[in-house]
Amino acid sequence: MTDDLTLHMDAYLPLRDVVFNTLREAILKGDLKPGERLMELQLADKLGVSRTPIREAIRMLEQEGLAVTMPRKGAEVAKMTLKDMEDALEIREALDELAVRIACEKITEEQLKHLIDVKEQFETSTRTGDVKKIAEADVSFHDAIYEATDNPKLVALLNNLREQIYRYRVEYIKDPKNYPVLIAEHQAIVEGLKNRDKHAATLAMEEHVKNQAVAVKDVIQRQE
């Protein structure tokens, strides 16, 4: 187990969320490797907490697909598999295309301005080299589209899926050569929404998700 695990306390978060964020970041950065055991006692000792918030954090990691409990072995960091990735991104493609079609009809001028702002914030973030910040900026871009649908049920589905695909989003964003592609795709999506062109916006979103799937598939195959 990595020696780099450090608990980053936050006065506004419950301890289980602080532990969850610490373990989540360690998994996404690769400090905790796929298949590595998540032993409650050892993690509690390393982070200086009781086993209860560790246990709760592991359950939260399982909900995101970042951890899995194996019979007679306990919890471990989940391995990325092609099947899991393809299943998650297949659903994301369908829901994101639905969201952008609805947003073409419903997006307001104020929401469009906000979307353009977060698109530009994403572009700025790609120059920082901070993968977490870039991933969060990408999430904000998509969230702005989801909110423009004015469909809380769809937003709830997408928010749940967002947690499951976050790992794949980070893997894609780790490679700087993908940034120009992402920026161009975001611009194409914004242009489709600005022109209220459902066909153009849907095609741009489809290409956006499929390019991520191709890149992450290559990452997973290299790790196998």
RODRENMI-153826 format. One record per residue: residue in three letters; chain; x, y, z of N, C-alpha, C in turn. Coordinates in nm, 3 decimals, decimal comma, always signed. Atoms other than C-alpha are relative to their C-alpha. Example, Ala and Ser with C-alpha at 12.3 -4.5 7.8 and 13.67 -1.06 7.14 Angstrom:
BEGIN
<zadren ALA; A; <+0,089; -0,119; +0,000>; <+1,230; -0,450; +0,780>; <+0,090; +0,120; +0,000>>
<zadren SER; A; <-0,082; -0,119; -0,006>; <+1,367; -0,106; +0,714>; <-0,077; +0,109; +0,073>>
// end
This chain:
BEGIN
<zadren MET; A; <+0,085; -0,120; +0,000>; <+0,000; +0,000; +0,000>; <+0,088; +0,124; +0,000>>
<zadren THR; A; <-0,077; -0,124; +0,011>; <+0,123; +0,349; -0,087>; <+0,020; +0,068; +0,135>>
<zadren ASP; A; <-0,028; -0,077; -0,121>; <+0,286; +0,563; +0,182>; <-0,049; +0,144; -0,015>>
<zadren ASP; A; <+0,038; -0,138; +0,029>; <+0,141; +0,878; +0,020>; <-0,140; +0,037; +0,048>>
<zadren LEU; A; <+0,136; -0,029; -0,047>; <-0,204; +0,850; +0,179>; <+0,003; +0,100; +0,115>>
<zadren THR; A; <+0,010; -0,102; -0,103>; <-0,271; +1,168; +0,376>; <-0,142; +0,051; +0,004>>
<zadren LEU; A; <+0,138; -0,046; -0,017>; <-0,607; +1,270; +0,514>; <-0,004; +0,152; -0,008>>
<zadren HIS; A; <+0,013; -0,145; +0,016>; <-0,704; +1,619; +0,396>; <-0,130; +0,042; +0,069>>
<zadren MET; A; <+0,118; -0,032; -0,079>; <-0,942; +1,739; +0,666>; <-0,076; +0,119; -0,059>>
<zadren ASP; A; <+0,088; -0,107; +0,046>; <-1,238; +1,959; +0,575>; <-0,106; +0,020; +0,107>>
<zadren ALA; A; <+0,091; -0,027; -0,112>; <-1,437; +2,124; +0,853>; <-0,147; -0,010; -0,042>>
<zadren TYR; A; <+0,138; -0,001; +0,046>; <-1,748; +2,123; +0,635>; <-0,050; -0,137; -0,046>>
<zadren LEU; A; <+0,038; +0,133; +0,046>; <-1,750; +1,752; +0,546>; <+0,003; -0,102; +0,113>>
<zadren PRO; A; <-0,008; +0,110; -0,096>; <-1,832; +1,442; +0,754>; <+0,130; -0,078; -0,023>>
<zadren LEU; A; <-0,128; +0,071; +0,008>; <-1,526; +1,228; +0,827>; <-0,003; -0,106; -0,110>>
<zadren ARG; A; <+0,007; +0,105; +0,102>; <-1,649; +0,947; +0,599>; <+0,022; +0,058; -0,140>>
<zadren ASP; A; <-0,019; -0,064; +0,130>; <-1,657; +1,194; +0,306>; <+0,145; +0,041; -0,021>>
<zadren VAL; A; <-0,143; -0,035; +0,009>; <-1,305; +1,313; +0,384>; <+0,082; -0,124; -0,034>>
<zadren VAL; A; <-0,070; +0,126; +0,028>; <-1,184; +0,951; +0,390>; <-0,029; -0,045; -0,143>>
<zadren PHE; A; <+0,040; +0,039; +0,135>; <-1,380; +0,876; +0,071>; <+0,077; +0,081; -0,104>>
<zadren ASN; A; <-0,070; -0,085; +0,097>; <-1,227; +1,173; -0,113>; <+0,149; -0,033; -0,006>>
<zadren THR; A; <-0,142; +0,036; -0,006>; <-0,878; +1,072; +0,003>; <+0,026; -0,129; -0,076>>
<zadren LEU; A; <-0,018; +0,129; +0,067>; <-0,915; +0,712; -0,115>; <-0,033; +0,010; -0,149>>
<zadren ARG; A; <+0,042; -0,017; +0,141>; <-1,093; +0,814; -0,435>; <+0,114; +0,062; -0,081>>
<zadren GLU; A; <-0,108; -0,067; +0,071>; <-0,812; +1,049; -0,532>; <+0,121; -0,092; -0,016>>
<zadren ALA; A; <-0,113; +0,093; +0,006>; <-0,550; +0,784; -0,449>; <-0,021; -0,105; -0,109>>
<zadren ILE; A; <+0,031; +0,098; +0,104>; <-0,726; +0,536; -0,679>; <+0,012; +0,062; -0,138>>
<zadren LEU; A; <-0,002; -0,065; +0,130>; <-0,770; +0,783; -0,964>; <+0,140; +0,041; -0,042>>
<zadren LYS; A; <-0,139; -0,037; +0,030>; <-0,407; +0,897; -0,940>; <+0,088; -0,123; -0,022>>
<zadren GLY; A; <-0,078; +0,121; +0,015>; <-0,290; +0,535; -0,934>; <+0,086; -0,033; +0,119>>
<zadren ASP; A; <-0,076; +0,032; -0,121>; <-0,141; +0,548; -0,583>; <-0,051; -0,131; +0,062>>
<zadren LEU; A; <+0,058; +0,130; -0,035>; <-0,379; +0,263; -0,499>; <-0,031; -0,070; -0,130>>
<zadren LYS; A; <+0,005; +0,067; +0,129>; <-0,353; +0,010; -0,780>; <-0,121; -0,093; -0,013>>
<zadren PRO; A; <+0,107; +0,098; +0,022>; <-0,627; -0,204; -0,940>; <+0,038; -0,136; +0,058>>
<zadren GLY; A; <-0,025; +0,129; -0,064>; <-0,657; -0,527; -0,742>; <+0,062; +0,010; +0,138>>
<zadren GLU; A; <-0,062; -0,017; -0,131>; <-0,491; -0,379; -0,431>; <-0,106; -0,009; +0,111>>
<zadren ARG; A; <+0,093; +0,018; -0,110>; <-0,658; -0,479; -0,104>; <-0,024; +0,131; +0,074>>
<zadren LEU; A; <+0,037; -0,116; -0,082>; <-0,844; -0,211; +0,092>; <-0,032; -0,052; +0,139>>
<zadren MET; A; <+0,016; +0,060; -0,133>; <-0,788; -0,342; +0,443>; <-0,035; +0,107; +0,101>>
<zadren GLU; A; <+0,054; -0,102; -0,090>; <-0,992; -0,149; +0,697>; <+0,098; +0,037; +0,110>>
<zadren LEU; A; <-0,089; -0,026; -0,114>; <-0,748; -0,186; +0,988>; <+0,124; +0,077; -0,044>>
<zadren GLN; A; <-0,122; -0,064; +0,050>; <-0,444; -0,087; +0,783>; <-0,028; +0,144; -0,045>>
<zadren LEU; A; <+0,036; -0,135; +0,045>; <-0,620; +0,211; +0,623>; <-0,033; +0,091; +0,118>>
<zadren ALA; A; <+0,034; -0,079; -0,118>; <-0,757; +0,326; +0,959>; <+0,126; +0,046; +0,073>>
<zadren ASP; A; <-0,126; -0,033; -0,067>; <-0,408; +0,316; +1,108>; <+0,077; +0,105; -0,080>>
<zadren LYS; A; <-0,076; -0,093; +0,085>; <-0,251; +0,498; +0,813>; <-0,061; +0,140; -0,001>>
<zadren LEU; A; <+0,068; -0,129; +0,007>; <-0,515; +0,773; +0,809>; <-0,033; +0,057; +0,138>>
<zadren GLY; A; <+0,024; -0,049; -0,135>; <-0,550; +0,799; +1,187>; <-0,146; +0,016; +0,035>>
<zadren VAL; A; <+0,144; -0,005; -0,029>; <-0,923; +0,729; +1,200>; <-0,045; -0,138; +0,046>>
<zadren SER; A; <+0,054; +0,131; -0,038>; <-1,148; +0,450; +1,327>; <-0,039; -0,077; -0,126>>
<zadren ARG; A; <+0,036; +0,082; +0,116>; <-1,262; +0,166; +1,105>; <-0,136; +0,037; -0,059>>
<zadren THR; A; <+0,136; -0,031; +0,048>; <-1,619; +0,299; +1,077>; <+0,000; +0,090; -0,123>>
<zadren PRO; A; <+0,000; -0,082; +0,121>; <-1,550; +0,589; +0,834>; <+0,071; -0,068; -0,118>>
<zadren ILE; A; <-0,065; +0,076; +0,107>; <-1,318; +0,357; +0,638>; <-0,102; -0,091; -0,067>>
<zadren ARG; A; <+0,101; +0,093; +0,052>; <-1,598; +0,102; +0,602>; <-0,105; +0,077; -0,083>>
<zadren GLU; A; <+0,100; -0,080; +0,071>; <-1,846; +0,374; +0,498>; <+0,057; +0,054; -0,132>>
<zadren ALA; A; <-0,064; -0,053; +0,121>; <-1,599; +0,523; +0,248>; <+0,014; -0,110; -0,106>>
<zadren ILE; A; <-0,014; +0,111; +0,094>; <-1,540; +0,181; +0,090>; <-0,134; -0,029; -0,068>>
<zadren ARG; A; <+0,133; +0,020; +0,060>; <-1,915; +0,139; +0,040>; <-0,028; +0,107; -0,107>>
<zadren MET; A; <+0,018; -0,109; +0,097>; <-1,920; +0,478; -0,136>; <+0,086; -0,023; -0,125>>
<zadren LEU; A; <-0,087; +0,033; +0,113>; <-1,628; +0,370; -0,355>; <-0,062; -0,109; -0,086>>
<zadren GLU; A; <+0,067; +0,109; +0,074>; <-1,823; +0,057; -0,450>; <-0,112; +0,055; -0,086>>
<zadren GLN; A; <+0,109; -0,060; +0,077>; <-2,115; +0,273; -0,562>; <+0,052; +0,069; -0,125>>
<zadren GLU; A; <-0,060; -0,065; +0,116>; <-1,879; +0,455; -0,798>; <+0,070; -0,098; -0,092>>
<zadren GLY; A; <-0,069; +0,099; +0,080>; <-1,735; +0,131; -0,929>; <+0,151; +0,003; +0,016>>
<zadren LEU; A; <-0,145; -0,010; -0,023>; <-1,392; +0,214; -0,784>; <+0,051; -0,110; +0,093>>
<zadren ALA; A; <-0,038; +0,110; -0,089>; <-1,393; -0,072; -0,532>; <-0,100; -0,113; -0,016>>
<zadren VAL; A; <+0,088; +0,117; +0,008>; <-1,538; -0,420; -0,520>; <+0,034; -0,091; +0,117>>
<zadren THR; A; <-0,022; +0,094; -0,110>; <-1,584; -0,669; -0,235>; <+0,002; -0,141; -0,056>>
<zadren MET; A; <-0,018; +0,135; +0,051>; <-1,453; -1,016; -0,319>; <-0,028; -0,101; +0,111>>
<zadren PRO; A; <+0,027; +0,104; -0,100>; <-1,577; -1,331; -0,138>; <+0,129; -0,050; +0,064>>
<zadren ARG; A; <-0,112; +0,052; -0,081>; <-1,336; -1,436; +0,139>; <+0,128; +0,085; -0,010>>
<zadren LYS; A; <-0,118; -0,085; +0,013>; <-1,094; -1,157; +0,042>; <-0,023; +0,141; +0,055>>
<zadren GLY; A; <+0,030; -0,136; -0,042>; <-1,271; -0,835; +0,136>; <+0,005; +0,096; -0,117>>
<zadren ALA; A; <+0,006; -0,105; +0,103>; <-1,264; -0,506; -0,053>; <+0,137; +0,019; -0,066>>
<zadren GLU; A; <-0,122; -0,033; +0,073>; <-1,010; -0,419; -0,318>; <-0,033; +0,104; -0,106>>
<zadren VAL; A; <+0,019; -0,098; +0,106>; <-0,957; -0,152; -0,581>; <-0,048; -0,074; -0,125>>
<zadren ALA; A; <+0,057; +0,067; +0,117>; <-1,172; -0,245; -0,881>; <+0,091; +0,017; -0,121>>
<zadren LYS; A; <-0,074; -0,007; +0,126>; <-0,998; -0,326; -1,206>; <-0,091; +0,058; -0,106>>
<zadren MET; A; <+0,078; -0,051; +0,112>; <-1,108; -0,138; -1,514>; <-0,009; -0,110; -0,105>>
<zadren THR; A; <+0,018; +0,102; +0,103>; <-1,255; -0,382; -1,764>; <-0,068; +0,063; -0,122>>
<zadren LEU; A; <+0,062; -0,050; +0,122>; <-1,359; -0,327; -2,123>; <-0,151; -0,006; +0,009>>
<zadren LYS; A; <+0,145; +0,018; -0,008>; <-1,708; -0,459; -2,047>; <-0,062; +0,111; +0,085>>
<zadren ASP; A; <+0,052; -0,105; -0,087>; <-1,763; -0,215; -1,757>; <+0,003; +0,136; -0,070>>
<zadren MET; A; <-0,014; -0,128; +0,069>; <-1,633; +0,075; -1,963>; <-0,101; +0,013; -0,113>>
<zadren GLU; A; <+0,092; -0,004; +0,114>; <-1,839; -0,012; -2,270>; <-0,145; +0,014; +0,047>>
<zadren ASP; A; <+0,136; -0,009; -0,053>; <-2,155; -0,060; -2,061>; <-0,031; +0,143; +0,046>>
<zadren ALA; A; <+0,022; -0,134; -0,056>; <-2,114; +0,275; -1,883>; <-0,006; +0,106; -0,110>>
<zadren LEU; A; <-0,005; -0,104; +0,103>; <-2,023; +0,477; -2,191>; <-0,111; -0,017; -0,103>>
<zadren GLU; A; <+0,115; +0,022; +0,088>; <-2,299; +0,316; -2,398>; <-0,123; +0,074; +0,054>>
<zadren ILE; A; <+0,112; -0,071; -0,064>; <-2,553; +0,451; -2,148>; <+0,025; +0,150; -0,005>>
<zadren ARG; A; <-0,031; -0,144; +0,002>; <-2,372; +0,785; -2,128>; <-0,027; +0,059; -0,138>>
<zadren GLU; A; <+0,021; -0,053; +0,135>; <-2,382; +0,826; -2,506>; <-0,148; +0,025; -0,026>>
<zadren ALA; A; <+0,145; -0,014; +0,023>; <-2,759; +0,769; -2,518>; <-0,057; +0,116; +0,081>>
<zadren LEU; A; <+0,056; -0,104; -0,086>; <-2,835; +0,999; -2,224>; <+0,055; +0,139; -0,035>>
<zadren ASP; A; <-0,057; -0,130; +0,037>; <-2,594; +1,276; -2,330>; <-0,060; +0,051; -0,130>>
<zadren GLU; A; <+0,063; -0,042; +0,126>; <-2,741; +1,278; -2,680>; <-0,144; +0,046; +0,025>>
<zadren LEU; A; <+0,135; -0,042; -0,036>; <-3,090; +1,296; -2,532>; <+0,003; +0,138; +0,065>>
<zadren ALA; A; <-0,011; -0,128; -0,071>; <-2,982; +1,581; -2,304>; <+0,027; +0,115; -0,096>>
<zadren VAL; A; <-0,036; -0,111; +0,089>; <-2,830; +1,786; -2,584>; <-0,115; +0,030; -0,097>>
<zadren ARG; A; <+0,117; -0,025; +0,086>; <-3,139; +1,740; -2,804>; <-0,106; +0,083; +0,073>>
<zadren ILE; A; <+0,098; -0,076; -0,080>; <-3,368; +1,861; -2,525>; <+0,051; +0,142; +0,024>>
<zadren ALA; A; <-0,058; -0,131; -0,028>; <-3,130; +2,146; -2,442>; <-0,009; +0,092; -0,121>>
<zadren CYS; A; <+0,014; -0,082; +0,121>; <-3,147; +2,263; -2,805>; <-0,133; +0,075; -0,001>>
<zadren GLU; A; <+0,132; -0,061; -0,003>; <-3,514; +2,338; -2,747>; <-0,017; +0,097; +0,117>>
<zadren LYS; A; <+0,034; -0,070; -0,124>; <-3,502; +2,470; -2,392>; <+0,105; +0,097; +0,051>>
<zadren ILE; A; <-0,107; -0,083; -0,058>; <-3,168; +2,642; -2,332>; <-0,032; +0,148; -0,014>>
<zadren THR; A; <+0,024; -0,145; +0,001>; <-3,206; +3,009; -2,239>; <+0,129; +0,073; -0,036>>
<zadren GLU; A; <-0,120; -0,079; +0,034>; <-2,970; +3,289; -2,339>; <+0,096; +0,005; +0,119>>
<zadren GLU; A; <-0,084; -0,003; -0,120>; <-2,846; +3,307; -1,980>; <+0,074; -0,133; +0,017>>
<zadren GLN; A; <-0,063; +0,132; -0,012>; <-2,779; +2,932; -1,974>; <+0,105; -0,020; -0,108>>
<zadren LEU; A; <-0,097; +0,011; +0,109>; <-2,603; +2,953; -2,310>; <+0,127; +0,079; +0,034>>
<zadren LYS; A; <-0,115; -0,081; -0,041>; <-2,380; +3,230; -2,178>; <+0,081; -0,074; +0,107>>
<zadren HIS; A; <-0,070; +0,077; -0,104>; <-2,299; +3,016; -1,872>; <+0,076; -0,116; -0,063>>
<zadren LEU; A; <-0,066; +0,113; +0,067>; <-2,218; +2,719; -2,098>; <+0,128; +0,046; -0,070>>
<zadren ILE; A; <-0,119; -0,054; +0,067>; <-1,978; +2,933; -2,301>; <+0,108; +0,034; +0,103>>
<zadren ASP; A; <-0,095; -0,033; -0,108>; <-1,817; +3,054; -1,977>; <+0,072; -0,126; +0,050>>
<zadren VAL; A; <-0,064; +0,121; -0,054>; <-1,758; +2,700; -1,848>; <+0,083; -0,069; -0,107>>
<zadren LYS; A; <-0,083; +0,052; +0,109>; <-1,630; +2,595; -2,192>; <+0,137; +0,067; +0,002>>
<zadren GLU; A; <-0,126; -0,075; -0,005>; <-1,368; +2,869; -2,166>; <+0,081; -0,034; +0,125>>
<zadren GLN; A; <-0,069; +0,042; -0,123>; <-1,289; +2,769; -1,807>; <+0,068; -0,134; -0,020>>
<zadren PHE; A; <-0,062; +0,129; +0,030>; <-1,224; +2,416; -1,932>; <+0,128; +0,022; -0,081>>
<zadren GLU; A; <-0,118; -0,027; +0,083>; <-0,985; +2,549; -2,197>; <+0,115; +0,053; +0,086>>
<zadren THR; A; <-0,102; -0,055; -0,091>; <-0,800; +2,747; -1,928>; <+0,058; -0,110; +0,089>>
<zadren SER; A; <-0,045; +0,105; -0,091>; <-0,783; +2,442; -1,701>; <+0,099; -0,095; -0,067>>
<zadren THR; A; <-0,091; +0,093; +0,069>; <-0,605; +2,235; -1,969>; <+0,143; +0,051; +0,000>>
<zadren ARG; A; <-0,136; -0,057; -0,004>; <-0,307; +2,470; -1,934>; <+0,063; -0,010; +0,138>>
<zadren THR; A; <-0,052; +0,010; -0,136>; <-0,267; +2,397; -1,562>; <+0,078; -0,129; +0,025>>
<zadren GLY; A; <-0,063; +0,131; -0,025>; <-0,157; +2,033; -1,591>; <-0,058; -0,072; +0,119>>
<zadren ASP; A; <+0,064; +0,059; -0,118>; <-0,384; +1,957; -1,294>; <-0,118; -0,086; -0,048>>
<zadren VAL; A; <+0,101; +0,092; +0,056>; <-0,582; +1,647; -1,399>; <-0,132; +0,011; +0,074>>
<zadren LYS; A; <+0,124; -0,011; -0,078>; <-0,833; +1,681; -1,115>; <-0,077; +0,125; -0,038>>
<zadren LYS; A; <+0,066; -0,126; +0,036>; <-0,906; +2,044; -1,203>; <-0,058; -0,008; -0,141>>
<zadren ILE; A; <+0,048; +0,013; +0,138>; <-0,940; +1,960; -1,573>; <-0,125; -0,088; -0,004>>
<zadren ALA; A; <+0,116; +0,090; -0,004>; <-1,178; +1,671; -1,497>; <-0,122; +0,072; +0,057>>
<zadren GLU; A; <+0,111; -0,074; -0,062>; <-1,391; +1,895; -1,274>; <-0,057; +0,104; -0,097>>
<zadren ALA; A; <+0,046; -0,099; +0,098>; <-1,406; +2,160; -1,548>; <-0,079; -0,068; -0,111>>
<zadren ASP; A; <+0,074; +0,077; +0,101>; <-1,519; +1,895; -1,796>; <-0,138; -0,039; +0,053>>
<zadren VAL; A; <+0,128; +0,033; -0,064>; <-1,790; +1,783; -1,552>; <-0,091; +0,123; -0,001>>
<zadren SER; A; <+0,080; -0,124; -0,004>; <-1,906; +2,146; -1,517>; <-0,059; +0,032; -0,136>>
<zadren PHE; A; <+0,050; -0,025; +0,136>; <-1,939; +2,177; -1,895>; <-0,123; -0,086; -0,027>>
<zadren HIS; A; <+0,113; +0,090; +0,025>; <-2,166; +1,873; -1,916>; <-0,117; +0,031; +0,093>>
<zadren ASP; A; <+0,107; -0,035; -0,096>; <-2,359; +1,975; -1,603>; <-0,082; +0,119; -0,052>>
<zadren ALA; A; <+0,069; -0,119; +0,052>; <-2,443; +2,307; -1,771>; <-0,101; -0,041; -0,109>>
<zadren ILE; A; <+0,092; +0,050; +0,103>; <-2,600; +2,116; -2,061>; <-0,117; -0,072; +0,066>>
<zadren TYR; A; <+0,106; +0,076; -0,067>; <-2,792; +1,885; -1,828>; <-0,103; +0,094; +0,065>>
<zadren GLU; A; <+0,090; -0,094; -0,066>; <-2,936; +2,177; -1,631>; <-0,090; +0,072; -0,100>>
<zadren ALA; A; <+0,078; -0,070; +0,103>; <-3,052; +2,338; -1,956>; <-0,116; -0,084; -0,052>>
<zadren THR; A; <+0,113; +0,083; +0,044>; <-3,285; +2,041; -2,019>; <-0,125; +0,029; +0,080>>
<zadren ASP; A; <+0,112; -0,026; -0,090>; <-3,506; +2,152; -1,729>; <-0,078; -0,130; +0,027>>
<zadren ASN; A; <+0,061; +0,132; -0,023>; <-3,568; +1,781; -1,667>; <+0,071; -0,065; +0,119>>
<zadren PRO; A; <-0,067; +0,050; -0,120>; <-3,481; +1,688; -1,306>; <+0,022; -0,152; +0,001>>
<zadren LYS; A; <-0,015; +0,146; +0,002>; <-3,535; +1,315; -1,367>; <+0,120; -0,041; -0,086>>
<zadren LEU; A; <-0,114; +0,028; +0,087>; <-3,286; +1,312; -1,653>; <+0,130; +0,043; +0,068>>
<zadren VAL; A; <-0,119; -0,049; -0,071>; <-3,039; +1,519; -1,450>; <+0,041; -0,099; +0,110>>
<zadren ALA; A; <-0,030; +0,096; -0,107>; <-3,066; +1,269; -1,161>; <+0,065; -0,125; -0,057>>
<zadren LEU; A; <-0,060; +0,118; +0,065>; <-2,991; +0,977; -1,396>; <+0,144; +0,029; -0,042>>
<zadren LEU; A; <-0,134; -0,036; +0,048>; <-2,692; +1,158; -1,544>; <+0,096; +0,023; +0,115>>
<zadren ASN; A; <-0,086; -0,020; -0,116>; <-2,558; +1,258; -1,203>; <+0,045; -0,133; +0,059>>
<zadren ASN; A; <-0,036; +0,133; -0,048>; <-2,566; +0,894; -1,093>; <+0,103; -0,064; -0,092>>
<zadren LEU; A; <-0,092; +0,058; +0,098>; <-2,391; +0,786; -1,412>; <+0,136; +0,070; +0,004>>
<zadren ARG; A; <-0,123; -0,078; -0,004>; <-2,134; +1,065; -1,376>; <+0,101; -0,061; +0,096>>
<zadren GLU; A; <-0,091; +0,061; -0,097>; <-1,988; +0,898; -1,067>; <+0,062; -0,127; -0,055>>
<zadren GLN; A; <-0,048; +0,127; +0,053>; <-1,957; +0,567; -1,250>; <+0,102; +0,017; -0,112>>
<zadren ILE; A; <-0,092; -0,020; +0,113>; <-1,773; +0,717; -1,549>; <+0,117; +0,093; +0,035>>
<zadren TYR; A; <-0,103; -0,096; -0,036>; <-1,550; +0,957; -1,354>; <+0,140; -0,058; -0,022>>
<zadren ARG; A; <-0,131; +0,065; +0,015>; <-1,263; +0,708; -1,358>; <+0,046; +0,000; -0,145>>
<zadren TYR; A; <-0,035; +0,003; +0,143>; <-1,277; +0,679; -1,737>; <+0,029; +0,141; -0,050>>
<zadren ARG; A; <-0,024; -0,140; +0,036>; <-1,297; +1,057; -1,771>; <+0,143; +0,040; +0,040>>
<zadren VAL; A; <-0,134; -0,035; -0,048>; <-0,978; +1,093; -1,564>; <+0,107; -0,067; -0,086>>
<zadren GLU; A; <-0,098; +0,071; +0,083>; <-0,794; +0,828; -1,768>; <+0,018; +0,072; -0,134>>
<zadren TYR; A; <-0,005; -0,070; +0,127>; <-0,881; +1,017; -2,086>; <+0,074; +0,133; +0,014>>
<zadren ILE; A; <-0,055; -0,134; -0,021>; <-0,778; +1,352; -1,942>; <+0,148; -0,004; +0,041>>
<zadren LYS; A; <-0,141; +0,010; -0,040>; <-0,442; +1,224; -1,816>; <+0,095; +0,024; -0,117>>
<zadren ASP; A; <-0,086; -0,015; +0,118>; <-0,309; +1,243; -2,174>; <-0,022; +0,137; -0,064>>
<zadren PRO; A; <+0,016; -0,138; +0,052>; <-0,249; +1,609; -2,280>; <-0,030; +0,006; -0,149>>
<zadren LYS; A; <+0,025; -0,006; +0,143>; <-0,268; +1,518; -2,647>; <-0,150; -0,005; -0,033>>
<zadren ASN; A; <+0,146; +0,001; +0,020>; <-0,644; +1,474; -2,602>; <-0,064; +0,138; +0,018>>
<zadren TYR; A; <+0,061; -0,129; -0,033>; <-0,696; +1,836; -2,493>; <-0,050; +0,077; -0,123>>
<zadren PRO; A; <+0,052; -0,073; +0,118>; <-0,719; +1,996; -2,842>; <-0,127; -0,064; -0,056>>
<zadren VAL; A; <+0,120; +0,070; +0,049>; <-0,973; +1,729; -2,941>; <-0,120; +0,035; +0,088>>
<zadren LEU; A; <+0,108; -0,033; -0,093>; <-1,181; +1,793; -2,628>; <-0,050; +0,143; -0,020>>
<zadren ILE; A; <+0,036; -0,141; +0,019>; <-1,174; +2,169; -2,681>; <-0,081; +0,018; -0,127>>
<zadren ALA; A; <+0,071; -0,011; +0,128>; <-1,284; +2,133; -3,044>; <-0,140; -0,062; +0,010>>
<zadren GLU; A; <+0,130; +0,067; -0,016>; <-1,563; +1,891; -2,947>; <-0,095; +0,085; +0,083>>
<zadren HIS; A; <+0,084; -0,089; -0,081>; <-1,691; +2,124; -2,675>; <-0,050; +0,117; -0,084>>
<zadren GLN; A; <+0,039; -0,113; +0,085>; <-1,693; +2,409; -2,927>; <-0,111; -0,042; -0,097>>
<zadren ALA; A; <+0,101; +0,049; +0,096>; <-1,891; +2,199; -3,177>; <-0,135; -0,019; +0,068>>
<zadren ILE; A; <+0,125; +0,020; -0,076>; <-2,148; +2,111; -2,910>; <-0,065; +0,136; +0,029>>
<zadren VAL; A; <+0,052; -0,135; -0,030>; <-2,184; +2,478; -2,810>; <-0,060; +0,062; -0,126>>
<zadren GLU; A; <+0,052; -0,057; +0,125>; <-2,229; +2,582; -3,175>; <-0,134; -0,062; -0,036>>
<zadren GLY; A; <+0,127; +0,067; +0,028>; <-2,502; +2,321; -3,218>; <-0,112; +0,054; +0,087>>
<zadren LEU; A; <+0,100; -0,053; -0,094>; <-2,683; +2,449; -2,909>; <-0,033; +0,146; -0,032>>
<zadren LYS; A; <+0,021; -0,143; +0,031>; <-2,635; +2,815; -3,006>; <-0,093; +0,014; -0,121>>
<zadren ASN; A; <+0,082; -0,005; +0,121>; <-2,792; +2,745; -3,347>; <-0,129; -0,081; +0,013>>
<zadren ARG; A; <+0,116; +0,088; -0,026>; <-3,054; +2,514; -3,190>; <-0,014; -0,104; -0,111>>
<zadren ASP; A; <-0,008; +0,101; +0,106>; <-2,944; +2,255; -3,445>; <+0,016; -0,137; +0,066>>
<zadren LYS; A; <-0,001; +0,129; -0,070>; <-3,038; +1,919; -3,293>; <+0,093; -0,101; -0,067>>
<zadren HIS; A; <-0,081; +0,097; +0,073>; <-2,867; +1,719; -3,566>; <+0,149; +0,024; +0,024>>
<zadren ALA; A; <-0,142; -0,033; -0,017>; <-2,533; +1,901; -3,538>; <+0,044; -0,023; +0,145>>
<zadren ALA; A; <-0,035; +0,016; -0,142>; <-2,537; +1,903; -3,156>; <+0,009; -0,147; +0,039>>
<zadren THR; A; <+0,000; +0,144; -0,032>; <-2,622; +1,532; -3,137>; <+0,121; -0,070; -0,059>>
<zadren LEU; A; <-0,118; +0,060; +0,064>; <-2,350; +1,435; -3,385>; <+0,128; +0,037; +0,075>>
<zadren ALA; A; <-0,118; -0,045; -0,074>; <-2,096; +1,643; -3,192>; <+0,013; -0,074; +0,133>>
<zadren MET; A; <-0,001; +0,072; -0,127>; <-2,194; +1,477; -2,863>; <+0,036; -0,148; -0,021>>
<zadren GLU; A; <-0,029; +0,141; +0,030>; <-2,183; +1,130; -3,020>; <+0,150; -0,020; -0,023>>
<zadren GLU; A; <-0,143; +0,009; +0,028>; <-1,830; +1,190; -3,150>; <+0,081; +0,021; +0,128>>
<zadren HIS; A; <-0,067; -0,033; -0,126>; <-1,727; +1,335; -2,813>; <+0,010; -0,124; +0,091>>
<zadren VAL; A; <+0,002; +0,118; -0,089>; <-1,829; +1,023; -2,616>; <+0,077; -0,116; -0,063>>
<zadren LYS; A; <-0,067; +0,113; +0,065>; <-1,701; +0,775; -2,875>; <+0,152; +0,015; +0,000>>
<zadren ASN; A; <-0,145; -0,022; -0,005>; <-1,356; +0,935; -2,887>; <+0,056; -0,035; +0,137>>
<zadren GLN; A; <-0,044; +0,037; -0,135>; <-1,333; +0,895; -2,510>; <+0,004; -0,151; +0,014>>
<zadren ALA; A; <+0,005; +0,146; -0,010>; <-1,434; +0,529; -2,538>; <+0,120; -0,064; -0,068>>
<zadren VAL; A; <-0,115; +0,055; +0,074>; <-1,163; +0,460; -2,797>; <+0,129; +0,018; +0,079>>
<zadren ALA; A; <-0,122; -0,030; -0,075>; <-0,892; +0,628; -2,587>; <+0,010; -0,084; +0,127>>
<zadren VAL; A; <-0,003; +0,075; -0,125>; <-0,990; +0,457; -2,261>; <+0,016; -0,149; -0,027>>
<zadren LYS; A; <-0,017; +0,141; +0,039>; <-1,017; +0,119; -2,435>; <+0,147; -0,032; -0,019>>
<zadren ASP; A; <-0,144; +0,019; +0,022>; <-0,654; +0,160; -2,539>; <+0,075; -0,006; +0,132>>
<zadren VAL; A; <-0,062; +0,000; -0,134>; <-0,556; +0,239; -2,176>; <-0,022; -0,135; +0,069>>
<zadren ILE; A; <+0,033; +0,126; -0,068>; <-0,734; -0,069; -2,043>; <+0,075; -0,117; -0,062>>
<zadren GLN; A; <-0,068; +0,110; +0,068>; <-0,582; -0,299; -2,305>; <+0,150; +0,000; +0,032>>
<zadren ARG; A; <-0,141; -0,007; -0,036>; <-0,234; -0,173; -2,219>; <+0,026; -0,051; +0,141>>
<zadren GLN; A; <-0,016; +0,043; -0,140>; <-0,294; -0,252; -1,851>; <-0,021; -0,150; +0,017>>
<zadren GLU; A; <+0,031; +0,142; -0,015>; <-0,412; -0,608; -1,915>; <+0,123; -0,086; -0,024>>
// end
